[in-house]
């Protein structure tokens, strides 16, 4: 069950138009959305008019620090924990050494020496 509701650009523009004719509170009651959503959509009305009418856009807040996220993404592996990228926390004891794979003919219950 999806708890978040999605609204198209056309719906948001109808709510904005109704709010401009009446007020934000009346529009929120009429369309069963929060008054905060009506206020936010009114601020974005210029952008909403440029979007395709059936697009569900502007569904969340933008990042506060988009440049920081770009920098973090540069230094973060795409798939953490892969064998070719050792995990380290900065402390020499906490480095991850990959375990060698089992070779054919080696029983799985035979202890292996990991250096």
N, CA, C and O of each residue as an XYZ file, in Angstrom:
460
protein
N       0.842     -1.177      0.000
C       0.000      0.000      0.000
C       0.885      1.237      0.000
O       1.799      1.359      0.816
N       0.615      2.130     -0.897
C       1.411      3.344     -1.047
C       0.842      4.437     -0.149
O      -0.307      4.844     -0.319
N       1.643      4.914      0.808
C       1.140      5.921      1.744
C       1.290      7.340      1.187
O       0.561      8.245      1.593
N       2.224      7.533      0.268
C       2.396      8.867     -0.328
C       1.528      8.986     -1.559
O       1.457      8.068     -2.377
N       0.869     10.125     -1.684
C       0.022     10.357     -2.857
C       0.801     11.130     -3.900
O       1.640     11.968     -3.569
N       0.520     10.845     -5.171
C       1.171     11.543     -6.278
C       0.153     12.441     -6.950
O      -1.012     12.072     -7.100
N       0.595     13.621     -7.353
C      -0.292     14.559     -8.028
C       0.357     15.013     -9.327
O       1.547     15.324     -9.359
N      -0.417     15.051    -10.379
C       0.095     15.507    -11.669
C       0.204     17.026    -11.671
O      -0.366     17.716    -10.825
N       0.953     17.521    -12.646
C       1.098     18.973    -12.789
C      -0.259     19.616    -13.066
O      -0.533     20.713    -12.581
N      -1.109     18.942    -13.843
C      -2.431     19.485    -14.161
C      -3.279     19.623    -12.888
O      -3.968     20.628    -12.708
N      -3.228     18.622    -12.014
C      -3.981     18.684    -10.761
C      -3.485     19.845     -9.902
O      -4.278     20.607     -9.350
N      -2.167     19.968     -9.797
C      -1.597     21.042     -8.984
C      -1.995     22.413     -9.518
O      -2.279     23.329     -8.746
N      -2.014     22.549    -10.841
C      -2.415     23.832    -11.436
C      -3.889     24.131    -11.181
O      -4.260     25.290    -10.993
N      -4.733     23.100    -11.173
C      -6.156     23.310    -10.852
C      -6.313     23.768     -9.407
O      -7.118     24.652     -9.111
N      -5.533     23.157     -8.504
C      -5.580     23.556     -7.091
C      -5.121     25.006     -6.947
O      -5.736     25.784     -6.217
N      -4.053     25.365     -7.632
C      -3.540     26.740     -7.569
C      -4.587     27.727     -8.081
O      -4.811     28.775     -7.476
N      -5.214     27.391     -9.182
C      -6.239     28.276     -9.754
C      -7.403     28.461     -8.777
O      -7.897     29.573     -8.595
N      -7.833     27.368     -8.156
C      -8.924     27.446     -7.182
C      -8.498     28.283     -5.974
O      -9.282     29.075     -5.452
N      -7.237     28.099     -5.533
C      -6.740     28.853     -4.378
C      -6.668     30.343     -4.685
O      -6.904     31.165     -3.800
N      -6.347     30.700     -5.914
C      -6.285     32.117     -6.273
C      -7.678     32.736     -6.335
O      -7.837     33.927     -6.066
N      -8.689     31.940     -6.688
C     -10.063     32.443     -6.721
C     -10.656     32.547     -5.321
O     -11.446     33.448     -5.042
N     -10.272     31.621     -4.440
C     -10.807     31.625     -3.069
C      -9.676     31.941     -2.102
O      -9.298     33.101     -1.937
N      -9.139     30.906     -1.464
C      -7.954     31.034     -0.618
C      -7.319     29.650     -0.454
O      -7.895     28.645     -0.871
N      -6.139     29.605      0.150
C      -5.398     28.343      0.274
C      -6.154     27.308      1.094
O      -6.186     26.129      0.742
N      -6.756     27.748      2.177
C      -7.461     26.824      3.067
C      -8.654     26.187      2.351
O      -8.878     24.982      2.471
N      -9.407     26.978      1.620
C     -10.567     26.454      0.891
C     -10.125     25.475     -0.195
O     -10.775     24.452     -0.410
N      -9.030     25.782     -0.874
C      -8.515     24.881     -1.906
C      -8.051     23.563     -1.293
O      -8.273     22.495     -1.864
N      -7.410     23.642     -0.138
C      -6.960     22.425      0.541
C      -8.148     21.546      0.915
O      -8.098     20.328      0.738
N      -9.207     22.151      1.427
C     -10.414     21.380      1.778
C     -11.068     20.780      0.542
O     -11.447     19.609      0.543
N     -11.199     21.568     -0.499
C     -11.889     21.130     -1.712
C     -11.185     19.947     -2.380
O     -11.836     19.006     -2.832
N      -9.851     20.002     -2.441
C      -9.092     18.975     -3.156
C      -8.476     17.932     -2.226
O      -7.751     17.046     -2.678
N      -8.764     18.037     -0.928
C      -8.296     17.075      0.077
C      -6.765     16.920      0.075
O      -6.227     15.814      0.027
N      -6.103     18.058      0.129
C      -4.649     18.108      0.268
C      -4.337     19.041      1.431
O      -5.226     19.726      1.935
N      -3.091     19.071      1.853
C      -2.741     19.960      2.960
C      -2.583     21.397      2.462
O      -2.262     21.647      1.301
N      -2.817     22.315      3.372
C      -2.660     23.730      3.027
C      -1.199     24.042      2.697
O      -0.914     24.902      1.864
N      -0.293     23.347      3.346
C       1.140     23.509      3.066
C       1.452     23.120      1.623
O       2.247     23.786      0.961
N       0.834     22.052      1.136
C       1.037     21.653     -0.265
C       0.557     22.745     -1.207
O       1.214     23.039     -2.206
N      -0.577     23.342     -0.896
C      -1.115     24.417     -1.743
C      -0.127     25.581     -1.780
O       0.149     26.128     -2.847
N       0.406     25.961     -0.617
C       1.380     27.062     -0.570
C       2.626     26.725     -1.386
O       3.120     27.555     -2.149
N       3.133     25.496     -1.220
C       4.328     25.086     -1.960
C       4.076     25.075     -3.462
O       4.918     25.525     -4.239
N       2.921     24.561     -3.873
C       2.600     24.490     -5.302
C       2.445     25.888     -5.902
O       2.802     26.115     -7.058
N       1.911     26.824     -5.111
C       1.776     28.197     -5.616
C       3.155     28.806     -5.885
O       3.330     29.552     -6.849
N       4.124     28.489     -5.038
C       5.486     28.988     -5.247
C       6.097     28.397     -6.521
O       6.912     29.042     -7.180
N       5.700     27.170     -6.861
C       6.254     26.476     -8.024
C       5.388     26.603     -9.268
O       5.625     25.901    -10.251
N       4.397     27.473     -9.249
C       3.424     27.519    -10.348
C       4.076     27.811    -11.698
O       3.640     27.266    -12.712
N       5.102     28.650    -11.738
C       5.768     28.947    -13.016
C       6.423     27.694    -13.589
O       6.365     27.456    -14.795
N       7.044     26.899    -12.730
C       7.675     25.657    -13.183
C       6.629     24.633    -13.597
O       6.820     23.914    -14.578
N       5.527     24.560    -12.860
C       4.479     23.586    -13.166
C       3.844     23.854    -14.525
O       3.437     22.919    -15.215
N       3.758     25.108    -14.909
C       3.156     25.453    -16.202
C       4.020     24.983    -17.370
O       3.515     24.787    -18.476
N       5.312     24.802    -17.133
C       6.223     24.365    -18.192
C       6.288     22.842    -18.333
O       6.782     22.335    -19.340
N       5.799     22.122    -17.343
C       5.878     20.656    -17.349
C       4.765     20.036    -18.176
O       3.730     20.665    -18.395
N       4.972     18.791    -18.642
C       3.856     18.062    -19.247
C       2.749     17.896    -18.206
O       3.032     17.660    -17.032
N       1.510     18.016    -18.625
C       0.390     18.046    -17.679
C       0.209     16.743    -16.907
O      -0.338     16.754    -15.804
N       0.663     15.619    -17.470
C       0.470     14.349    -16.768
C       1.698     13.938    -15.965
O       1.723     12.834    -15.421
N       2.708     14.783    -15.873
C       3.920     14.448    -15.140
C       3.733     14.697    -13.649
O       3.221     15.738    -13.238
N       4.157     13.726    -12.849
C       4.160     13.886    -11.391
C       5.537     14.422    -11.014
O       6.481     13.650    -10.849
N       5.651     15.713    -10.881
C       6.959     16.323    -10.657
C       6.963     17.141     -9.380
O       5.927     17.387     -8.763
N       8.171     17.555     -9.003
C       8.373     18.352     -7.784
C       7.755     17.649     -6.586
O       6.977     18.236     -5.835
N       8.117     16.371     -6.421
C       7.489     15.566     -5.387
C       8.240     15.592     -4.074
O       7.795     14.969     -3.110
N       9.341     16.274     -3.999
C      10.072     16.304     -2.750
C      10.950     17.526     -2.664
O      11.048     18.324     -3.597
N      11.580     17.648     -1.526
C      12.459     18.790     -1.335
C      13.785     18.527     -2.035
O      14.227     17.384     -2.148
N      14.400     19.579     -2.493
C      15.706     19.475     -3.127
C      16.768     19.342     -2.040
O      16.538     19.673     -0.877
N      17.900     18.866     -2.435
C      19.006     18.719     -1.516
C      19.462     20.086     -1.016
O      19.461     21.061     -1.768
N      19.852     20.152      0.258
C      20.353     21.411      0.800
C      21.766     21.687      0.307
O      22.157     22.842      0.141
N      22.543     20.608      0.070
C      23.922     20.755     -0.353
C      24.187     19.870     -1.575
O      24.843     18.836     -1.452
N      23.688     20.259     -2.744
C      23.871     19.406     -3.920
C      25.336     19.241     -4.316
O      25.726     18.168     -4.777
N      26.150     20.274     -4.149
C      27.568     20.171     -4.514
C      28.280     19.178     -3.605
O      29.149     18.438     -4.065
N      27.927     19.150     -2.322
C      28.523     18.196     -1.393
C      28.171     16.768     -1.803
O      29.020     15.879     -1.741
N      26.930     16.545     -2.221
C      26.527     15.210     -2.647
C      27.297     14.765     -3.881
O      27.618     13.585     -4.019
N      27.594     15.693     -4.777
C      28.388     15.359     -5.964
C      29.790     14.941     -5.544
O      30.329     13.962     -6.059
N      30.385     15.683     -4.607
C      31.733     15.354     -4.142
C      31.765     14.011     -3.419
O      32.697     13.231     -3.614
N      30.772     13.732     -2.596
C      30.712     12.451     -1.884
C      30.560     11.306     -2.879
O      31.174     10.252     -2.712
N      29.754     11.504     -3.903
C      29.543     10.461     -4.911
C      30.834     10.141     -5.654
O      31.041      8.999     -6.066
N      31.705     11.132     -5.831
C      32.981     10.891     -6.505
C      33.862      9.932     -5.709
O      34.626      9.162     -6.291
N      33.759      9.975     -4.383
C      34.640      9.196     -3.519
C      33.976      7.952     -2.951
O      34.584      7.247     -2.145
N      32.759      7.672     -3.346
C      32.031      6.519     -2.834
C      31.927      5.471     -3.931
O      31.513      5.789     -5.046
N      32.298      4.207     -3.634
C      32.146      3.172     -4.660
C      30.671      2.933     -4.967
O      29.803      3.106     -4.111
N      30.409      2.532     -6.210
C      29.025      2.292     -6.626
C      28.380      1.165     -5.840
O      27.222      1.265     -5.436
N      29.129      0.093     -5.624
C      28.599     -1.043     -4.869
C      29.530     -1.310     -3.696
O      30.553     -1.973     -3.868
N      29.204     -0.816     -2.515
C      30.086     -1.000     -1.366
C      30.180     -2.466     -0.979
O      29.208     -3.215     -1.070
N      31.369     -2.859     -0.545
C      31.558     -4.214     -0.064
C      31.926     -5.208     -1.144
O      31.945     -6.409     -0.872
N      32.217     -4.768     -2.349
C      32.630     -5.709     -3.382
C      34.054     -6.155     -3.087
O      34.818     -5.397     -2.491
N      34.433     -7.370     -3.490
C      35.758     -7.888     -3.144
C      36.913     -7.051     -3.678
O      37.977     -7.027     -3.059
N      36.744     -6.365     -4.800
C      37.852     -5.595     -5.350
C      38.025     -4.234     -4.686
O      39.015     -3.551     -4.946
N      37.091     -3.827     -3.838
C      37.229     -2.568     -3.114
C      37.271     -2.866     -1.624
O      36.222     -3.052     -1.009
N      38.471     -2.915     -1.024
C      38.550     -3.235      0.402
C      37.892     -2.162      1.250
O      38.012     -0.968      0.973
N      37.203     -2.598      2.273
C      36.532     -1.681      3.192
C      37.517     -1.292      4.273
O      38.179     -2.157      4.845
N      37.623     -0.032      4.557
C      38.504      0.415      5.619
C      37.830      1.539      6.384
O      37.146      2.382      5.804
N      38.030      1.539      7.680
C      37.479      2.606      8.503
C      38.552      3.606      8.884
O      38.296      4.533      9.653
N      39.758      3.426      8.350
C      40.839      4.327      8.688
C      41.772      3.749      9.728
O      42.899      4.225      9.866
N      41.346      2.746     10.458
C      42.170      2.124     11.470
C      42.792      0.869     10.876
O      42.092      0.099     10.219
N      44.119      0.633     11.090
C      44.764     -0.519     10.456
C      44.152     -1.867     10.843
O      44.177     -2.796     10.037
N      43.610     -1.997     12.036
C      43.011     -3.270     12.448
C      41.689     -3.541     11.740
O      41.260     -4.691     11.651
N      41.048     -2.508     11.244
C      39.715     -2.658     10.681
C      39.703     -2.786      9.165
O      38.666     -2.574      8.537
N      40.824     -3.125      8.574
C      40.827     -3.313      7.128
C      40.245     -4.673      6.804
O      40.385     -5.619      7.579
N      39.601     -4.769      5.672
C      38.955     -6.005      5.248
C      39.840     -6.697      4.226
O      40.147     -6.131      3.176
N      40.252     -7.929      4.536
C      41.019     -8.721      3.594
C      40.080     -9.720      2.954
O      39.436    -10.492      3.665
N      39.978     -9.731      1.616
C      39.071    -10.672      0.968
C      39.471    -12.116      1.246
O      40.659    -12.440      1.254
N      38.497    -12.977      1.472
C      38.725    -14.393      1.722
C      38.906    -15.079      0.376
O      38.103    -14.865     -0.533
N      39.964    -15.917      0.225
C      40.154    -16.589     -1.053
C      39.012    -17.564     -1.326
O      38.488    -18.170     -0.391
N      38.619    -17.725     -2.584
C      37.522    -18.636     -2.897
C      37.944    -20.085     -2.717
O      39.130    -20.409     -2.779
N      36.964    -20.952     -2.492
C      37.231    -22.381     -2.383
C      37.634    -22.914     -3.748
O      37.049    -22.556     -4.770
N      38.637    -23.770     -3.747
C      39.044    -24.394     -5.001
C      38.313    -25.717     -5.135
O      37.971    -26.331     -4.124
N      38.063    -26.172     -6.354
C      37.387    -27.459     -6.531
C      38.191    -28.574     -5.879
O      39.414    -28.630     -6.009
N      37.505    -29.442     -5.191
C      38.155    -30.554     -4.512
C      38.480    -30.253     -3.065
O      38.861    -31.162     -2.327
N      38.344    -29.018     -2.636
C      38.583    -28.655     -1.243
C      37.269    -28.762     -0.493
O      36.313    -28.057     -0.816
N      37.208    -29.636      0.507
C      35.952    -29.739      1.266
C      35.655    -28.420      1.970
O      36.561    -27.724      2.428
N      34.380    -28.096      2.045
C      34.000    -26.820      2.643
C      34.214    -26.793      4.147
O      34.298    -25.717      4.740
N      34.303    -27.978      4.781
C      34.494    -27.984      6.233
C      35.972    -27.990      6.609
O      36.291    -27.963      7.797
N      36.883    -28.023      5.637
C      38.305    -27.965      5.920
C      38.667    -26.529      6.273
O      38.376    -25.614      5.503
N      39.303    -26.316      7.434
C      39.659    -24.944      7.795
C      40.695    -24.384      6.818
O      41.618    -25.082      6.398
N      40.523    -23.137      6.475
C      41.462    -22.449      5.596
C      42.231    -21.433      6.410
O      41.693    -20.810      7.326
N      43.490    -21.275      6.065
C      44.311    -20.287      6.756
C      44.191    -18.955      6.024
O      44.474    -18.866      4.830
N      43.774    -17.932      6.742
C      43.640    -16.590      6.172
C      44.740    -15.735      6.760
O      44.840    -15.589      7.979
N      45.557    -15.174      5.904
C      46.661    -14.357      6.416
C      46.294    -12.915      6.499
O      47.113    -12.093      6.911
